[in-house]
Amino acid sequence: MKKFERRGFLKTSAILAAGSSAILMGCNGEKKTENINILTNKKYEWKLVTAWPPHYPLLGEYAEKFSDIINRMSSGRFKIQVYGGGELVPPLETFDAVSQGLVEMGHSASYYWAGKLSASQFFTSVPFGMNSDQSNSWLNHGGGLKLWEEMYAPFNIIPFCCGNTGGQMGGWFRKEINSISDIKGLKIRMAGLGGKIINKLGASTILSPGAELYTNLERGVIDALEWIGPYHDYLMGFQRIAPFYYYPGWQEPTGILELLINKNAFESLPVDLQDIVRYAAEAVNTQCLAEFNFRNAEYLEKIKVEGKVQFKKYSDDLLKLFSNTTVEVINEITSKDLMSKKVFESYSKFQKQINQWSNIAEINYL
């Protein structure tokens, strides 16, 4: 290599090695700064903790698929070790672990953090609210995700949509539920806003991690529960101890799952790896919902064929009572918390708008 060529090569290499920006000379001789996305061979190894039992079907599996996608797309430069709930931190401490930087990532459902952030409940599901497709539209195009980011910013966390359970069932009960008197006094596992509504109607809600639900129901720690849908509920074995399976899942017409990322950690990544994270989360969000719908349809038929469970529809009177109480509970929350008010105003405005289209394009057809 000629001497002047070698010097030019070394100079260019030094600039690229120095950082992600360089001073360049414009055509008119003026200096200008231009950002350069520099690819390096630096490797990153992160930890991701979940609110689900280790390797839990779909919920835990899709956290692992997220990790696999990132590993493959980055050609091994970015590896994420997934830990189920309790393996590294307790399931319901996922948020704090990510916020404090004990781990870089978490996978959970935002309504678990209602004790510290009242508005977080609106980002998993709203009783009698939008379905999964409508919720994704609100989050990605209606301003919902920006509000979610604003809410988590003081905790040094960036949220991403990363999975969805789709519509859920109304719950498993050991006795028939015909009127409000049958609900009063029951101990029910029901998370999020649905739990607050049941509480207001005279039941006691108990928020237990998924791994404890079967034992709690079997031993009478709880009298009833709602978990997800036919696929998971069957695998958990609820059909062996609770003969009445209620629908519709008024309390969770969708079930948005979140990816939590420590903001400092995310911003330390090269731009290309940040983009890989975004697109991996989007891929999981789409595929997870598709598989939930497939598995739930499959296991709904399985439960029906076995014939040991009685499917029960909530009475119209009870559904009306649930709906009216939902309005009361949300009004109470939004009157006390400004962020909740801001989020729900955005949510309800978008719901009214998109329902006009859904009523024409989907509901009449169905």
C-alpha positions in Angstrom: 0.0 0.0 0.0 1.4 3.4 -0.9 2.3 5.7 2.0 -0.4 8.3 1.4 -3.0 5.6 0.9 -2.0 3.9 4.1 -2.2 7.2 6.1 -5.7 7.9 4.7 -6.9 4.4 5.6 -5.5 4.7 9.2 -7.1 8.2 9.5 -10.5 6.9 8.4 -10.2 3.9 10.8 -9.4 6.2 13.7 -12.5 8.3 13.0 -14.7 5.3 12.8 -13.2 3.8 16.0 -13.6 7.1 17.9 -17.4 7.1 18.2 -20.7 7.5 16.5 -20.2 11.0 15.1 -17.5 12.6 13.0 -16.7 16.1 11.8 -17.0 16.3 8.0 -16.2 19.1 5.5 -19.2 20.3 3.4 -18.9 21.3 -0.2 -18.6 25.0 0.8 -15.9 24.2 3.2 -18.1 24.5 6.3 -17.7 21.9 9.1 -20.8 19.8 9.8 -21.4 17.0 12.3 -23.0 13.8 11.0 -24.1 10.9 13.0 -22.7 7.5 11.9 -24.2 4.2 13.0 -21.0 2.3 13.6 -21.2 -1.5 13.7 -18.8 -3.1 16.1 -18.1 -6.6 17.2 -18.8 -5.7 20.8 -21.1 -8.3 22.5 -23.9 -7.7 24.9 -25.2 -10.1 27.5 -28.4 -9.1 29.3 -30.8 -10.7 31.7 -34.6 -10.7 31.3 -36.9 -11.6 34.2 -40.6 -12.5 33.8 -43.7 -12.5 35.9 -44.5 -16.0 34.6 -43.3 -19.4 35.9 -40.2 -20.7 34.2 -40.8 -21.9 30.6 -44.5 -21.2 31.0 -46.5 -22.1 27.9 -46.8 -19.1 25.5 -46.2 -16.4 28.1 -42.7 -17.6 29.1 -42.1 -19.3 25.7 -42.5 -16.0 23.9 -40.1 -14.3 26.2 -37.6 -17.0 25.2 -38.5 -16.6 21.5 -37.9 -12.9 21.8 -34.4 -13.7 23.1 -33.8 -16.2 20.3 -34.9 -13.7 17.6 -32.5 -11.1 19.0 -29.6 -13.6 19.2 -30.1 -14.6 15.5 -30.7 -11.2 14.1 -27.6 -9.8 15.8 -25.5 -12.8 14.7 -24.7 -13.6 18.3 -23.7 -10.0 19.3 -26.6 -9.6 21.6 -27.6 -12.5 24.0 -30.4 -12.4 26.5 -30.8 -14.9 29.3 -34.4 -15.4 30.3 -35.3 -16.1 33.9 -38.8 -17.2 35.0 -40.6 -15.7 38.0 -38.7 -16.7 41.1 -35.5 -17.8 39.4 -33.8 -14.5 39.9 -36.4 -12.2 41.4 -40.0 -12.8 42.6 -42.6 -12.6 39.8 -44.2 -9.4 41.1 -40.9 -7.6 41.5 -40.1 -7.6 37.8 -40.8 -3.8 37.5 -38.5 -2.8 40.4 -35.7 -5.1 39.2 -35.7 -3.4 35.8 -36.2 0.1 37.2 -33.2 -0.3 39.6 -31.0 -1.8 36.9 -30.6 -5.1 38.7 -31.6 -6.6 35.3 -31.9 -5.0 31.9 -35.3 -6.4 30.8 -38.6 -7.7 32.1 -41.7 -9.4 30.6 -45.0 -8.9 32.4 -48.4 -7.3 32.4 -48.7 -3.7 33.4 -51.7 -4.0 35.7 -49.5 -5.8 38.2 -48.0 -2.3 39.0 -51.3 -0.6 39.9 -50.1 -0.2 43.5 -47.4 2.2 42.4 -48.9 3.5 39.1 -52.6 3.6 39.0 -52.7 4.4 35.3 -50.7 1.3 34.5 -53.9 -0.7 34.6 -55.2 0.8 31.4 -52.3 -0.6 29.4 -53.2 -4.3 30.0 -56.9 -4.3 29.6 -60.0 -2.2 30.4 -63.3 -4.0 31.3 -65.8 -3.7 28.5 -63.1 -1.9 26.6 -61.2 -2.4 23.3 -60.3 -5.7 22.0 -56.7 -6.7 21.0 -56.7 -5.2 17.5 -58.3 -2.0 18.6 -55.9 -1.7 21.6 -52.8 -2.3 19.3 -54.1 0.5 17.1 -54.5 2.9 20.0 -51.0 2.1 21.3 -49.2 2.3 18.0 -51.1 5.0 16.2 -53.5 6.7 18.7 -50.9 8.0 21.2 -51.2 5.2 23.8 -47.6 4.1 23.6 -46.4 7.7 24.1 -48.5 8.0 27.3 -47.1 4.6 28.5 -43.6 5.9 27.9 -44.4 9.1 29.8 -45.8 7.2 32.7 -42.7 4.9 33.0 -40.1 7.6 32.4 -39.6 8.6 36.1 -38.8 4.9 36.8 -36.1 4.8 34.1 -38.1 2.2 32.1 -39.1 2.1 28.5 -42.1 -0.1 27.7 -42.8 -2.0 24.5 -45.8 -4.1 23.5 -44.6 -7.7 23.5 -47.4 -10.2 23.3 -51.1 -10.4 23.8 -53.4 -13.1 25.2 -56.4 -12.0 23.1 -59.9 -12.0 24.7 -60.2 -14.1 27.9 -62.7 -16.2 29.7 -64.8 -14.9 32.7 -63.5 -17.3 35.3 -63.8 -20.6 37.1 -66.2 -21.0 40.0 -67.0 -23.8 42.4 -70.6 -22.8 42.5 -73.1 -21.2 40.0 -73.2 -17.4 39.9 -76.8 -16.3 39.2 -77.0 -13.0 41.0 -74.9 -10.5 42.9 -75.6 -12.4 46.2 -73.6 -15.3 44.8 -70.5 -13.1 44.4 -70.6 -11.3 47.7 -68.2 -12.8 50.2 -66.2 -14.8 47.6 -62.4 -14.8 47.6 -61.5 -14.4 43.9 -58.2 -14.2 42.1 -58.8 -11.4 39.6 -56.2 -8.8 38.6 -56.4 -5.3 37.3 -59.5 -3.2 37.0 -61.7 -6.3 37.0 -60.5 -7.1 40.6 -61.5 -3.6 41.8 -64.9 -4.0 40.3 -65.5 -7.3 42.0 -64.2 -5.8 45.2 -66.8 -3.0 45.0 -69.5 -5.6 44.5 -68.6 -7.4 47.8 -66.0 -10.0 46.9 -62.5 -10.1 48.1 -59.7 -10.2 45.5 -56.4 -11.9 46.0 -53.6 -11.4 43.5 -51.5 -14.6 43.3 -48.7 -15.5 40.9 -49.7 -18.1 38.3 -47.7 -20.8 39.9 -49.8 -20.7 43.1 -53.3 -20.6 41.5 -54.1 -24.3 41.4 -53.0 -25.0 45.0 -54.9 -21.9 46.2 -58.1 -22.9 44.5 -57.8 -26.5 45.6 -57.1 -25.6 49.3 -59.8 -23.0 49.4 -57.5 -20.0 49.8 -59.6 -18.7 46.9 -63.1 -19.7 45.9 -62.8 -18.7 42.2 -60.4 -17.3 39.7 -59.9 -16.0 36.3 -56.6 -16.7 34.6 -56.5 -16.5 30.8 -58.4 -18.9 28.4 -59.1 -22.5 27.6 -55.5 -23.4 26.7 -53.7 -22.3 29.8 -56.7 -23.0 32.1 -56.7 -26.6 31.0 -53.0 -27.0 31.4 -53.3 -25.6 34.9 -55.9 -28.2 35.7 -58.7 -25.9 36.9 -61.3 -28.1 35.3 -60.5 -30.8 37.9 -61.6 -28.6 40.9 -64.0 -26.0 39.6 -66.9 -27.3 37.5 -68.3 -23.9 36.3 -66.5 -22.0 33.5 -68.0 -18.5 32.9 -68.0 -16.2 29.9 -67.6 -13.6 28.5 -64.4 -12.3 29.8 -65.8 -8.8 30.5 -62.9 -8.0 32.8 -60.2 -8.6 30.1 -61.3 -8.2 26.4 -57.6 -8.2 25.6 -54.5 -9.0 27.5 -51.5 -6.8 26.5 -48.1 -8.1 27.6 -45.2 -5.7 28.1 -41.5 -5.7 27.6 -39.8 -3.5 30.2 -36.3 -2.2 29.4 -34.0 -0.2 31.6 -33.6 3.1 29.9 -29.9 3.5 30.6 -29.2 0.0 29.3 -31.2 0.5 26.1 -29.5 3.8 25.3 -26.1 2.1 25.7 -26.9 -0.2 22.8 -25.8 0.6 19.2 -28.6 1.9 17.0 -28.8 -1.3 15.0 -29.3 -3.4 18.2 -32.0 -1.0 19.4 -33.8 -1.5 16.1 -33.5 -5.2 16.4 -35.1 -5.0 19.9 -38.0 -3.0 18.5 -38.7 -5.3 15.6 -38.3 -8.5 17.8 -40.9 -7.1 20.2 -43.3 -6.4 17.2 -42.8 -9.9 15.9 -43.6 -11.4 19.2 -46.6 -9.2 19.7 -48.1 -10.4 16.4 -47.2 -14.1 16.7 -48.1 -14.4 20.3 -51.7 -13.2 19.7 -52.1 -15.5 16.7 -51.0 -18.5 18.7 -53.2 -17.6 21.7 -56.2 -17.5 19.4 -55.3 -20.8 17.8 -54.6 -22.7 21.1 -57.7 -21.3 22.9 -59.9 -22.5 20.0 -58.3 -25.9 20.1 -58.7 -26.3 23.9 -62.2 -24.9 24.0 -63.2 -27.9 21.9 -61.1 -30.3 24.0 -62.9 -29.1 27.2 -66.3 -29.4 25.6 -65.6 -32.9 24.3 -64.4 -34.2 27.7 -67.8 -33.0 29.1 -66.8 -32.4 32.7 -67.2 -28.7 32.7 -70.3 -26.6 32.5 -69.9 -23.5 30.4 -72.0 -20.7 31.8 -72.8 -17.3 30.4 -73.1 -14.5 32.9 -76.7 -13.3 33.0 -77.5 -10.0 31.3 -78.4 -8.5 34.7 -74.9 -9.3 36.1 -73.2 -8.0 33.0 -75.1 -4.8 33.2 -74.1 -4.5 36.9 -70.5 -5.2 36.0 -70.6 -2.6 33.3 -72.2 0.1 35.5 -69.7 -0.6 38.3 -66.8 -0.3 35.8 -67.9 3.2 35.1 -68.0 4.0 38.8 -64.6 2.5 39.5 -62.9 4.3 36.6 -64.5 7.6 37.6 -63.1 7.1 41.1 -59.6 6.3 39.8 -59.5 9.2 37.2 -60.8 11.7 39.7 -57.9 11.0 42.1 -55.0 10.5 39.6 -54.1 13.0 36.9 -52.1 10.4 34.8 -55.0 8.0 34.9 -57.3 10.7 33.8 -55.0 11.7 30.9 -54.6 8.0 29.8 -58.3 7.1 30.0 -59.4 10.3 28.1 -57.1 9.2 25.3 -58.3 5.6 25.5 -62.0 6.4 25.6 -61.8 8.9 22.8 -60.0 6.4 20.6 -62.5 3.6 21.5 -65.5 5.7 20.4 -63.8 6.5 17.1 -62.7 3.0 16.3 -65.9 1.4 17.3 -67.7 3.2 14.5 -65.5 1.4 12.1 -65.5 -1.9 13.9 -69.3 -1.9 14.0 -69.4 -1.7 10.2 -66.4 -3.8 9.3 -66.5 -6.6 11.9 -69.3 -6.8 14.4 -72.2 -6.9 11.9 -70.3 -9.6 10.0 -69.7 -11.7 13.0 
